[in-house]
């Protein structure tokens, strides 16, 4: 599956759960995840979207580690099945967070 298709599914899934999922563009600070998912009750995670089977580059891995060090969840999603797993890990069933 293409990265763009997975990204659209993530954005739709976040919206269905009452959140927003803006694109993260950070000039001068390369390697940040593609999306920030923000939900009610101050639940926030970062999402790196990849085409099926693709992996993050070394700089992206370093940024993910940095964000995790600050206590944030960072997900690398390269298939549709990982979307529901992300929500379950965040503490909600597949249809809520």
C-alpha angles and dihedrals in degrees: 000000000000121000091239092055093049091047092053091051091051093050091049092047092051091049091050087056093053098261139111126235112196123184111254113227114174114178111209093015106081126189099042118145118270098242142025114212112205121188136178117279092041096287109156133170136168123232129204109196120206135176112255110295096006122127133210119268119246093260090051090051089052092052091048090052090049093051091047089051087059090053101260126133115239121193129194107204123188101156138040094246091064092062095072090041088056092054093046091052090050089061105266137095119255092276100044142034 
